[in-house]
Amino acid sequence: MGDLSFCSPADRDAVAVTVHDGVVELTGRMSRAATARLVADAEDIDDVVEVNKHLTDV
Protein backbone atom coordinates (compact mmCIF):
# COMPACT_ATOMS: atom_id res chain seq x y z
CA MET A 1 0.00 0.00 0.00
CA GLY A 2 2.27 2.75 -1.19
CA ASP A 3 5.55 3.83 0.33
CA LEU A 4 5.67 3.06 4.04
CA SER A 5 9.15 4.51 4.55
CA PHE A 6 7.66 7.11 6.93
CA CYS A 7 6.76 4.27 9.33
CA SER A 8 9.34 2.89 11.70
CA PRO A 9 10.01 -0.86 11.39
CA ALA A 10 8.26 -1.31 14.75
CA ASP A 11 5.14 0.46 13.43
CA ARG A 12 5.09 -1.67 10.28
CA ASP A 13 5.39 -4.87 12.33
CA ALA A 14 2.64 -3.83 14.78
CA VAL A 15 -0.11 -3.15 12.21
CA ALA A 16 -2.24 -5.60 10.27
CA VAL A 17 -3.89 -4.46 7.03
CA THR A 18 -6.74 -6.38 5.42
CA VAL A 19 -8.81 -5.41 2.39
CA HIS A 20 -12.19 -6.78 1.33
CA ASP A 21 -14.38 -5.29 -1.39
CA GLY A 22 -12.53 -1.97 -1.25
CA VAL A 23 -12.77 -1.64 2.54
CA VAL A 24 -9.40 -1.37 4.30
CA GLU A 25 -9.18 -2.50 7.94
CA LEU A 26 -6.20 -1.31 9.96
CA THR A 27 -5.60 -2.97 13.34
CA GLY A 28 -2.77 -2.86 15.83
CA ARG A 29 -0.59 -0.16 17.40
CA MET A 30 1.07 2.78 15.69
CA SER A 31 2.22 6.29 16.47
CA ARG A 32 -0.42 8.98 15.96
CA ALA A 33 1.55 10.73 13.20
CA ALA A 34 2.14 7.49 11.30
CA THR A 35 -1.54 6.54 11.69
CA ALA A 36 -2.70 9.80 10.12
CA ARG A 37 -0.33 9.37 7.18
CA LEU A 38 -1.24 5.70 6.66
CA VAL A 39 -4.97 6.44 6.66
CA ALA A 40 -4.50 9.33 4.21
CA ASP A 41 -2.39 7.16 1.91
CA ALA A 42 -4.95 4.33 2.02
CA GLU A 43 -7.80 6.74 1.22
CA ASP A 44 -5.90 7.94 -1.87
CA ILE A 45 -5.90 4.47 -3.46
CA ASP A 46 -8.36 4.40 -6.37
CA ASP A 47 -10.37 1.28 -5.45
CA VAL A 48 -10.61 2.02 -1.71
CA VAL A 49 -14.14 2.94 -0.69
CA GLU A 50 -13.64 3.07 3.09
CA VAL A 51 -10.84 2.91 5.68
CA ASN A 52 -11.69 1.52 9.12
CA LYS A 53 -9.05 2.43 11.67
CA HIS A 54 -8.83 0.19 14.71
CA LEU A 55 -5.41 1.36 15.83
CA THR A 56 -4.15 2.20 19.30
CA ASP A 57 -1.89 5.26 19.43
CA VAL A 58 1.51 4.69 20.99
CHARMM-style PDB file with segment names, atoms N, HN, CA, C and O in Angstrom:
ATOM      1  N   MET     1       0.841  -1.167   0.000  1.00  0.00      PROA
ATOM      2  CA  MET     1       0.000   0.000   0.000  1.00  0.00      PROA
ATOM      3  C   MET     1       0.891   1.237   0.000  1.00  0.00      PROA
ATOM      4  O   MET     1       1.029   1.899   1.028  1.00  0.00      PROA
ATOM      5  N   GLY     2       1.472   1.541  -1.095  1.00  0.00      PROA
ATOM      6  HN  GLY     2       1.361   1.002  -1.931  1.00  0.00      PROA
ATOM      7  CA  GLY     2       2.272   2.751  -1.194  1.00  0.00      PROA
ATOM      8  C   GLY     2       3.603   2.622  -0.500  1.00  0.00      PROA
ATOM      9  O   GLY     2       4.040   1.525  -0.155  1.00  0.00      PROA
ATOM     10  N   ASP     3       4.245   3.760  -0.300  1.00  0.00      PROA
ATOM     11  HN  ASP     3       3.891   4.652  -0.581  1.00  0.00      PROA
ATOM     12  CA  ASP     3       5.551   3.830   0.333  1.00  0.00      PROA
ATOM     13  C   ASP     3       5.377   3.984   1.834  1.00  0.00      PROA
ATOM     14  O   ASP     3       4.858   4.999   2.296  1.00  0.00      PROA
ATOM     15  N   LEU     4       5.801   2.997   2.591  1.00  0.00      PROA
ATOM     16  HN  LEU     4       6.222   2.172   2.215  1.00  0.00      PROA
ATOM     17  CA  LEU     4       5.671   3.056   4.041  1.00  0.00      PROA
ATOM     18  C   LEU     4       6.969   3.463   4.717  1.00  0.00      PROA
ATOM     19  O   LEU     4       7.168   3.172   5.897  1.00  0.00      PROA
ATOM     20  N   SER     5       7.862   4.136   3.983  1.00  0.00      PROA
ATOM     21  HN  SER     5       7.700   4.372   3.024  1.00  0.00      PROA
ATOM     22  CA  SER     5       9.150   4.512   4.553  1.00  0.00      PROA
ATOM     23  C   SER     5       9.004   5.491   5.713  1.00  0.00      PROA
ATOM     24  O   SER     5       9.927   5.619   6.517  1.00  0.00      PROA
ATOM     25  N   PHE     6       7.875   6.185   5.823  1.00  0.00      PROA
ATOM     26  HN  PHE     6       7.125   6.081   5.170  1.00  0.00      PROA
ATOM     27  CA  PHE     6       7.655   7.109   6.931  1.00  0.00      PROA
ATOM     28  C   PHE     6       7.378   6.359   8.231  1.00  0.00      PROA
ATOM     29  O   PHE     6       7.473   6.944   9.310  1.00  0.00      PROA
ATOM     30  N   CYS     7       7.039   5.085   8.146  1.00  0.00      PROA
ATOM     31  HN  CYS     7       6.962   4.610   7.269  1.00  0.00      PROA
ATOM     32  CA  CYS     7       6.763   4.273   9.331  1.00  0.00      PROA
ATOM     33  C   CYS     7       8.041   3.628   9.831  1.00  0.00      PROA
ATOM     34  O   CYS     7       8.867   3.163   9.045  1.00  0.00      PROA
ATOM     35  N   SER     8       8.195   3.605  11.139  1.00  0.00      PROA
ATOM     36  HN  SER     8       7.524   3.982  11.778  1.00  0.00      PROA
ATOM     37  CA  SER     8       9.339   2.890  11.698  1.00  0.00      PROA
ATOM     38  C   SER     8       9.117   1.393  11.498  1.00  0.00      PROA
ATOM     39  O   SER     8       7.974   0.964  11.340  1.00  0.00      PROA
ATOM     40  N   PRO     9      10.180   0.587  11.500  1.00  0.00      PROA
ATOM     41  CA  PRO     9      10.006  -0.863  11.388  1.00  0.00      PROA
ATOM     42  C   PRO     9       9.077  -1.408  12.471  1.00  0.00      PROA
ATOM     43  O   PRO     9       8.302  -2.328  12.209  1.00  0.00      PROA
ATOM     44  N   ALA    10       9.144  -0.857  13.675  1.00  0.00      PROA
ATOM     45  HN  ALA    10       9.774  -0.110  13.887  1.00  0.00      PROA
ATOM     46  CA  ALA    10       8.263  -1.315  14.750  1.00  0.00      PROA
ATOM     47  C   ALA    10       6.799  -1.033  14.413  1.00  0.00      PROA
ATOM     48  O   ALA    10       5.934  -1.870  14.671  1.00  0.00      PROA
ATOM     49  N   ASP    11       6.515   0.142  13.838  1.00  0.00      PROA
ATOM     50  HN  ASP    11       7.218   0.822  13.628  1.00  0.00      PROA
ATOM     51  CA  ASP    11       5.143   0.463  13.431  1.00  0.00      PROA
ATOM     52  C   ASP    11       4.659  -0.501  12.362  1.00  0.00      PROA
ATOM     53  O   ASP    11       3.537  -1.002  12.439  1.00  0.00      PROA
ATOM     54  N   ARG    12       5.495  -0.764  11.364  1.00  0.00      PROA
ATOM     55  HN  ARG    12       6.407  -0.357  11.301  1.00  0.00      PROA
ATOM     56  CA  ARG    12       5.087  -1.671  10.276  1.00  0.00      PROA
ATOM     57  C   ARG    12       4.802  -3.067  10.798  1.00  0.00      PROA
ATOM     58  O   ARG    12       3.885  -3.732  10.317  1.00  0.00      PROA
ATOM     59  N   ASP    13       5.578  -3.521  11.780  1.00  0.00      PROA
ATOM     60  HN  ASP    13       6.323  -2.981  12.171  1.00  0.00      PROA
ATOM     61  CA  ASP    13       5.391  -4.868  12.330  1.00  0.00      PROA
ATOM     62  C   ASP    13       4.191  -4.960  13.267  1.00  0.00      PROA
ATOM     63  O   ASP    13       3.700  -6.059  13.527  1.00  0.00      PROA
ATOM     64  N   ALA    14       3.713  -3.834  13.775  1.00  0.00      PROA
ATOM     65  HN  ALA    14       4.112  -2.942  13.564  1.00  0.00      PROA
ATOM     66  CA  ALA    14       2.642  -3.833  14.776  1.00  0.00      PROA
ATOM     67  C   ALA    14       1.265  -3.573  14.181  1.00  0.00      PROA
ATOM     68  O   ALA    14       0.289  -3.469  14.923  1.00  0.00      PROA
ATOM     69  N   VAL    15       1.164  -3.465  12.860  1.00  0.00      PROA
ATOM     70  HN  VAL    15       1.958  -3.550  12.257  1.00  0.00      PROA
ATOM     71  CA  VAL    15      -0.110  -3.151  12.212  1.00  0.00      PROA
ATOM     72  C   VAL    15      -0.463  -4.236  11.202  1.00  0.00      PROA
ATOM     73  O   VAL    15       0.374  -4.677  10.414  1.00  0.00      PROA
ATOM     74  N   ALA    16      -1.724  -4.651  11.247  1.00  0.00      PROA
ATOM     75  HN  ALA    16      -2.404  -4.293  11.887  1.00  0.00      PROA
ATOM     76  CA  ALA    16      -2.241  -5.604  10.266  1.00  0.00      PROA
ATOM     77  C   ALA    16      -3.183  -4.845   9.329  1.00  0.00      PROA
ATOM     78  O   ALA    16      -4.010  -4.048   9.772  1.00  0.00      PROA
ATOM     79  N   VAL    17      -3.045  -5.102   8.043  1.00  0.00      PROA
ATOM     80  HN  VAL    17      -2.374  -5.750   7.682  1.00  0.00      PROA
ATOM     81  CA  VAL    17      -3.886  -4.463   7.031  1.00  0.00      PROA
ATOM     82  C   VAL    17      -4.622  -5.559   6.275  1.00  0.00      PROA
ATOM     83  O   VAL    17      -4.001  -6.478   5.741  1.00  0.00      PROA
ATOM     84  N   THR    18      -5.946  -5.460   6.231  1.00  0.00      PROA
ATOM     85  HN  THR    18      -6.450  -4.713   6.665  1.00  0.00      PROA
ATOM     86  CA  THR    18      -6.745  -6.378   5.423  1.00  0.00      PROA
ATOM     87  C   THR    18      -7.642  -5.550   4.513  1.00  0.00      PROA
ATOM     88  O   THR    18      -8.037  -4.436   4.857  1.00  0.00      PROA
ATOM     89  N   VAL    19      -7.955  -6.103   3.362  1.00  0.00      PROA
ATOM     90  HN  VAL    19      -7.635  -7.008   3.083  1.00  0.00      PROA
ATOM     91  CA  VAL    19      -8.806  -5.414   2.389  1.00  0.00      PROA
ATOM     92  C   VAL    19      -9.850  -6.402   1.876  1.00  0.00      PROA
ATOM     93  O   VAL    19      -9.523  -7.529   1.502  1.00  0.00      PROA
ATOM     94  N   HSD    20     -11.102  -5.968   1.864  1.00  0.00      PROA
ATOM     95  HN  HSD    20     -11.367  -5.053   2.168  1.00  0.00      PROA
ATOM     96  CA  HSD    20     -12.186  -6.783   1.331  1.00  0.00      PROA
ATOM     97  C   HSD    20     -13.191  -5.856   0.662  1.00  0.00      PROA
ATOM     98  O   HSD    20     -13.745  -4.959   1.297  1.00  0.00      PROA
ATOM     99  N   ASP    21     -13.417  -6.082  -0.618  1.00  0.00      PROA
ATOM    100  HN  ASP    21     -12.968  -6.811  -1.134  1.00  0.00      PROA
ATOM    101  CA  ASP    21     -14.383  -5.289  -1.390  1.00  0.00      PROA
ATOM    102  C   ASP    21     -14.142  -3.787  -1.268  1.00  0.00      PROA
ATOM    103  O   ASP    21     -15.090  -3.010  -1.155  1.00  0.00      PROA
ATOM    104  N   GLY    22     -12.882  -3.384  -1.290  1.00  0.00      PROA
ATOM    105  HN  GLY    22     -12.112  -4.015  -1.381  1.00  0.00      PROA
ATOM    106  CA  GLY    22     -12.535  -1.974  -1.247  1.00  0.00      PROA
ATOM    107  C   GLY    22     -12.520  -1.349   0.133  1.00  0.00      PROA
ATOM    108  O   GLY    22     -12.276  -0.150   0.265  1.00  0.00      PROA
ATOM    109  N   VAL    23     -12.779  -2.145   1.170  1.00  0.00      PROA
ATOM    110  HN  VAL    23     -12.977  -3.120   1.063  1.00  0.00      PROA
ATOM    111  CA  VAL    23     -12.768  -1.645   2.537  1.00  0.00      PROA
ATOM    112  C   VAL    23     -11.456  -2.081   3.203  1.00  0.00      PROA
ATOM    113  O   VAL    23     -11.166  -3.273   3.300  1.00  0.00      PROA
ATOM    114  N   VAL    24     -10.683  -1.118   3.649  1.00  0.00      PROA
ATOM    115  HN  VAL    24     -10.919  -0.149   3.570  1.00  0.00      PROA
ATOM    116  CA  VAL    24      -9.398  -1.373   4.296  1.00  0.00      PROA
ATOM    117  C   VAL    24      -9.607  -1.361   5.801  1.00  0.00      PROA
ATOM    118  O   VAL    24     -10.188  -0.422   6.345  1.00  0.00      PROA
ATOM    119  N   GLU    25      -9.134  -2.403   6.473  1.00  0.00      PROA
ATOM    120  HN  GLU    25      -8.663  -3.166   6.031  1.00  0.00      PROA
ATOM    121  CA  GLU    25      -9.183  -2.500   7.936  1.00  0.00      PROA
ATOM    122  C   GLU    25      -7.762  -2.421   8.453  1.00  0.00      PROA
ATOM    123  O   GLU    25      -6.906  -3.209   8.052  1.00  0.00      PROA
ATOM    124  N   LEU    26      -7.506  -1.476   9.339  1.00  0.00      PROA
ATOM    125  HN  LEU    26      -8.202  -0.836   9.665  1.00  0.00      PROA
ATOM    126  CA  LEU    26      -6.198  -1.310   9.962  1.00  0.00      PROA
ATOM    127  C   LEU    26      -6.340  -1.633  11.443  1.00  0.00      PROA
ATOM    128  O   LEU    26      -7.148  -1.015  12.136  1.00  0.00      PROA
ATOM    129  N   THR    27      -5.562  -2.598  11.936  1.00  0.00      PROA
ATOM    130  HN  THR    27      -4.906  -3.100  11.372  1.00  0.00      PROA
ATOM    131  CA  THR    27      -5.604  -2.966  13.341  1.00  0.00      PROA
ATOM    132  C   THR    27      -4.194  -3.045  13.902  1.00  0.00      PROA
ATOM    133  O   THR    27      -3.244  -3.354  13.182  1.00  0.00      PROA
ATOM    134  N   GLY    28      -4.067  -2.767  15.179  1.00  0.00      PROA
ATOM    135  HN  GLY    28      -4.838  -2.516  15.764  1.00  0.00      PROA
ATOM    136  CA  GLY    28      -2.768  -2.861  15.833  1.00  0.00      PROA
ATOM    137  C   GLY    28      -2.419  -1.594  16.574  1.00  0.00      PROA
ATOM    138  O   GLY    28      -3.294  -0.873  17.055  1.00  0.00      PROA
ATOM    139  N   ARG    29      -1.108  -1.328  16.661  1.00  0.00      PROA
ATOM    140  HN  ARG    29      -0.398  -1.914  16.271  1.00  0.00      PROA
ATOM    141  CA  ARG    29      -0.595  -0.163  17.398  1.00  0.00      PROA
ATOM    142  C   ARG    29       0.356   0.610  16.505  1.00  0.00      PROA
ATOM    143  O   ARG    29       1.181   0.027  15.802  1.00  0.00      PROA
ATOM    144  N   MET    30       0.230   1.941  16.540  1.00  0.00      PROA
ATOM    145  HN  MET    30      -0.441   2.414  17.112  1.00  0.00      PROA
ATOM    146  CA  MET    30       1.065   2.781  15.689  1.00  0.00      PROA
ATOM    147  C   MET    30       1.089   4.189  16.259  1.00  0.00      PROA
ATOM    148  O   MET    30       0.137   4.615  16.913  1.00  0.00      PROA
ATOM    149  N   SER    31       2.165   4.907  16.014  1.00  0.00      PROA
ATOM    150  HN  SER    31       2.938   4.561  15.483  1.00  0.00      PROA
ATOM    151  CA  SER    31       2.223   6.294  16.468  1.00  0.00      PROA
ATOM    152  C   SER    31       1.124   7.117  15.794  1.00  0.00      PROA
ATOM    153  O   SER    31       0.700   6.810  14.680  1.00  0.00      PROA
ATOM    154  N   ARG    32       0.678   8.145  16.472  1.00  0.00      PROA
ATOM    155  HN  ARG    32       1.023   8.395  17.377  1.00  0.00      PROA
ATOM    156  CA  ARG    32      -0.417   8.981  15.960  1.00  0.00      PROA
ATOM    157  C   ARG    32      -0.077   9.603  14.602  1.00  0.00      PROA
ATOM    158  O   ARG    32      -0.916   9.626  13.701  1.00  0.00      PROA
ATOM    159  N   ALA    33       1.138  10.102  14.458  1.00  0.00      PROA
ATOM    160  HN  ALA    33       1.819  10.083  15.190  1.00  0.00      PROA
ATOM    161  CA  ALA    33       1.547  10.732  13.202  1.00  0.00      PROA
ATOM    162  C   ALA    33       1.566   9.709  12.061  1.00  0.00      PROA
ATOM    163  O   ALA    33       1.108   9.996  10.955  1.00  0.00      PROA
ATOM    164  N   ALA    34       2.094   8.528  12.334  1.00  0.00      PROA
ATOM    165  HN  ALA    34       2.467   8.294  13.233  1.00  0.00      PROA
ATOM    166  CA  ALA    34       2.141   7.490  11.301  1.00  0.00      PROA
ATOM    167  C   ALA    34       0.737   7.017  10.948  1.00  0.00      PROA
ATOM    168  O   ALA    34       0.460   6.716   9.787  1.00  0.00      PROA
ATOM    169  N   THR    35      -0.157   6.949  11.943  1.00  0.00      PROA
ATOM    170  HN  THR    35       0.069   7.193  12.886  1.00  0.00      PROA
ATOM    171  CA  THR    35      -1.544   6.542  11.691  1.00  0.00      PROA
ATOM    172  C   THR    35      -2.214   7.508  10.723  1.00  0.00      PROA
ATOM    173  O   THR    35      -2.848   7.084   9.757  1.00  0.00      PROA
ATOM    174  N   ALA    36      -2.076   8.790  10.976  1.00  0.00      PROA
ATOM    175  HN  ALA    36      -1.561   9.135  11.760  1.00  0.00      PROA
ATOM    176  CA  ALA    36      -2.703   9.800  10.116  1.00  0.00      PROA
ATOM    177  C   ALA    36      -2.202   9.679   8.684  1.00  0.00      PROA
ATOM    178  O   ALA    36      -2.987   9.760   7.738  1.00  0.00      PROA
ATOM    179  N   ARG    37      -0.912   9.488   8.525  1.00  0.00      PROA
ATOM    180  HN  ARG    37      -0.274   9.423   9.293  1.00  0.00      PROA
ATOM    181  CA  ARG    37      -0.331   9.372   7.185  1.00  0.00      PROA
ATOM    182  C   ARG    37      -0.789   8.086   6.504  1.00  0.00      PROA
ATOM    183  O   ARG    37      -1.121   8.104   5.318  1.00  0.00      PROA
ATOM    184  N   LEU    38      -0.813   6.971   7.233  1.00  0.00      PROA
ATOM    185  HN  LEU    38      -0.543   6.957   8.196  1.00  0.00      PROA
ATOM    186  CA  LEU    38      -1.238   5.698   6.659  1.00  0.00      PROA
ATOM    187  C   LEU    38      -2.693   5.751   6.202  1.00  0.00      PROA
ATOM    188  O   LEU    38      -3.021   5.281   5.112  1.00  0.00      PROA
ATOM    189  N   VAL    39      -3.559   6.318   7.028  1.00  0.00      PROA
ATOM    190  HN  VAL    39      -3.293   6.700   7.913  1.00  0.00      PROA
ATOM    191  CA  VAL    39      -4.974   6.442   6.663  1.00  0.00      PROA
ATOM    192  C   VAL    39      -5.121   7.319   5.421  1.00  0.00      PROA
ATOM    193  O   VAL    39      -5.868   6.971   4.506  1.00  0.00      PROA
ATOM    194  N   ALA    40      -4.426   8.436   5.379  1.00  0.00      PROA
ATOM    195  HN  ALA    40      -3.820   8.719   6.122  1.00  0.00      PROA
ATOM    196  CA  ALA    40      -4.499   9.326   4.213  1.00  0.00      PROA
ATOM    197  C   ALA    40      -4.005   8.623   2.952  1.00  0.00      PROA
ATOM    198  O   ALA    40      -4.616   8.747   1.890  1.00  0.00      PROA
ATOM    199  N   ASP    41      -2.908   7.892   3.065  1.00  0.00      PROA
ATOM    200  HN  ASP    41      -2.412   7.791   3.928  1.00  0.00      PROA
ATOM    201  CA  ASP    41      -2.388   7.158   1.906  1.00  0.00      PROA
ATOM    202  C   ASP    41      -3.370   6.089   1.439  1.00  0.00      PROA
ATOM    203  O   ASP    41      -3.568   5.915   0.236  1.00  0.00      PROA
ATOM    204  N   ALA    42      -3.985   5.376   2.373  1.00  0.00      PROA
ATOM    205  HN  ALA    42      -3.824   5.517   3.350  1.00  0.00      PROA
ATOM    206  CA  ALA    42      -4.953   4.334   2.017  1.00  0.00      PROA
ATOM    207  C   ALA    42      -6.168   4.943   1.326  1.00  0.00      PROA
ATOM    208  O   ALA    42      -6.678   4.382   0.357  1.00  0.00      PROA
ATOM    209  N   GLU    43      -6.630   6.084   1.819  1.00  0.00      PROA
ATOM    210  HN  GLU    43      -6.215   6.540   2.606  1.00  0.00      PROA
ATOM    211  CA  GLU    43      -7.800   6.739   1.222  1.00  0.00      PROA
ATOM    212  C   GLU    43      -7.527   7.230  -0.191  1.00  0.00      PROA
ATOM    213  O   GLU    43      -8.463   7.404  -0.971  1.00  0.00      PROA
ATOM    214  N   ASP    44      -6.264   7.457  -0.535  1.00  0.00      PROA
ATOM    215  HN  ASP    44      -5.504   7.316   0.099  1.00  0.00      PROA
ATOM    216  CA  ASP    44      -5.900   7.936  -1.872  1.00  0.00      PROA
ATOM    217  C   ASP    44      -5.836   6.825  -2.917  1.00  0.00      PROA
ATOM    218  O   ASP    44      -5.685   7.112  -4.104  1.00  0.00      PROA
ATOM    219  N   ILE    45      -5.946   5.582  -2.507  1.00  0.00      PROA
ATOM    220  HN  ILE    45      -6.068   5.348  -1.542  1.00  0.00      PROA
ATOM    221  CA  ILE    45      -5.903   4.465  -3.456  1.00  0.00      PROA
ATOM    222  C   ILE    45      -7.231   4.408  -4.201  1.00  0.00      PROA
ATOM    223  O   ILE    45      -8.294   4.466  -3.583  1.00  0.00      PROA
ATOM    224  N   ASP    46      -7.175   4.294  -5.514  1.00  0.00      PROA
ATOM    225  HN  ASP    46      -6.312   4.247  -6.016  1.00  0.00      PROA
ATOM    226  CA  ASP    46      -8.360   4.395  -6.372  1.00  0.00      PROA
ATOM    227  C   ASP    46      -9.524   3.490  -5.962  1.00  0.00      PROA
ATOM    228  O   ASP    46     -10.659   3.960  -5.882  1.00  0.00      PROA
ATOM    229  N   ASP    47      -9.275   2.223  -5.704  1.00  0.00      PROA
ATOM    230  HN  ASP    47      -8.353   1.841  -5.769  1.00  0.00      PROA
ATOM    231  CA  ASP    47     -10.370   1.283  -5.448  1.00  0.00      PROA
ATOM    232  C   ASP    47     -10.809   1.209  -3.996  1.00  0.00      PROA
ATOM    233  O   ASP    47     -11.682   0.408  -3.662  1.00  0.00      PROA
ATOM    234  N   VAL    48     -10.227   2.021  -3.124  1.00  0.00      PROA
ATOM    235  HN  VAL    48      -9.517   2.671  -3.395  1.00  0.00      PROA
ATOM    236  CA  VAL    48     -10.608   2.018  -1.711  1.00  0.00      PROA
ATOM    237  C   VAL    48     -11.868   2.852  -1.540  1.00  0.00      PROA
ATOM    238  O   VAL    48     -11.932   4.008  -1.959  1.00  0.00      PROA
ATOM    239  N   VAL    49     -12.875   2.239  -0.911  1.00  0.00      PROA
ATOM    240  HN  VAL    49     -12.824   1.300  -0.571  1.00  0.00      PROA
ATOM    241  CA  VAL    49     -14.139   2.944  -0.687  1.00  0.00      PROA
ATOM    242  C   VAL    49     -14.294   3.377   0.765  1.00  0.00      PROA
ATOM    243  O   VAL    49     -15.091   4.264   1.071  1.00  0.00      PROA
ATOM    244  N   GLU    50     -13.527   2.745   1.664  1.00  0.00      PROA
ATOM    245  HN  GLU    50     -12.880   2.025   1.415  1.00  0.00      PROA
ATOM    246  CA  GLU    50     -13.635   3.071   3.086  1.00  0.00      PROA
ATOM    247  C   GLU    50     -12.375   2.587   3.801  1.00  0.00      PROA
ATOM    248  O   GLU    50     -11.788   1.571   3.430  1.00  0.00      PROA
ATOM    249  N   VAL    51     -11.968   3.329   4.830  1.00  0.00      PROA
ATOM    250  HN  VAL    51     -12.445   4.155   5.132  1.00  0.00      PROA
ATOM    251  CA  VAL    51     -10.843   2.914   5.682  1.00  0.00      PROA
ATOM    252  C   VAL    51     -11.350   2.880   7.106  1.00  0.00      PROA
ATOM    253  O   VAL    51     -11.781   3.898   7.647  1.00  0.00      PROA
ATOM    254  N   ASN    52     -11.297   1.700   7.716  1.00  0.00      PROA
ATOM    255  HN  ASN    52     -10.946   0.872   7.276  1.00  0.00      PROA
ATOM    256  CA  ASN    52     -11.691   1.523   9.118  1.00  0.00      PROA
ATOM    257  C   ASN    52     -10.432   1.410   9.951  1.00  0.00      PROA
ATOM    258  O   ASN    52      -9.644   0.478   9.788  1.00  0.00      PROA
ATOM    259  N   LYS    53     -10.253   2.363  10.839  1.00  0.00      PROA
ATOM    260  HN  LYS    53     -10.894   3.119  10.971  1.00  0.00      PROA
ATOM    261  CA  LYS    53      -9.049   2.426  11.666  1.00  0.00      PROA
ATOM    262  C   LYS    53      -9.364   1.880  13.048  1.00  0.00      PROA
ATOM    263  O   LYS    53     -10.175   2.442  13.783  1.00  0.00      PROA
ATOM    264  N   HSD    54      -8.718   0.786  13.387  1.00  0.00      PROA
ATOM    265  HN  HSD    54      -8.059   0.329  12.789  1.00  0.00      PROA
ATOM    266  CA  HSD    54      -8.833   0.186  14.711  1.00  0.00      PROA
ATOM    267  C   HSD    54      -7.423   0.122  15.307  1.00  0.00      PROA
ATOM    268  O   HSD    54      -6.938  -0.946  15.681  1.00  0.00      PROA
ATOM    269  N   LEU    55      -6.785   1.279  15.385  1.00  0.00      PROA
ATOM    270  HN  LEU    55      -7.179   2.146  15.081  1.00  0.00      PROA
ATOM    271  CA  LEU    55      -5.405   1.362  15.835  1.00  0.00      PROA
ATOM    272  C   LEU    55      -5.333   2.053  17.190  1.00  0.00      PROA
ATOM    273  O   LEU    55      -6.079   2.991  17.469  1.00  0.00      PROA
ATOM    274  N   THR    56      -4.428   1.572  18.017  1.00  0.00      PROA
ATOM    275  HN  THR    56      -3.822   0.810  17.790  1.00  0.00      PROA
ATOM    276  CA  THR    56      -4.153   2.199  19.298  1.00  0.00      PROA
ATOM    277  C   THR    56      -2.925   3.083  19.112  1.00  0.00      PROA
ATOM    278  O   THR    56      -1.901   2.629  18.601  1.00  0.00      PROA
ATOM    279  N   ASP    57      -3.025   4.337  19.524  1.00  0.00      PROA
ATOM    280  HN  ASP    57      -3.856   4.706  19.940  1.00  0.00      PROA
ATOM    281  CA  ASP    57      -1.890   5.257  19.431  1.00  0.00      PROA
ATOM    282  C   ASP    57      -0.839   4.900  20.476  1.00  0.00      PROA
ATOM    283  O   ASP    57      -1.160   4.606  21.628  1.00  0.00      PROA
ATOM    284  N   VAL    58       0.417   4.932  20.050  1.00  0.00      PROA
ATOM    285  HN  VAL    58       0.677   5.171  19.115  1.00  0.00      PROA
ATOM    286  CA  VAL    58       1.511   4.688  20.993  1.00  0.00      PROA
ATOM    287  C   VAL    58       2.397   5.910  21.060  1.00  0.00      PROA
ATOM    288  OT1 VAL    58       3.383   5.918  21.797  1.00  0.00      PROA
TER     289      VAL     58
END
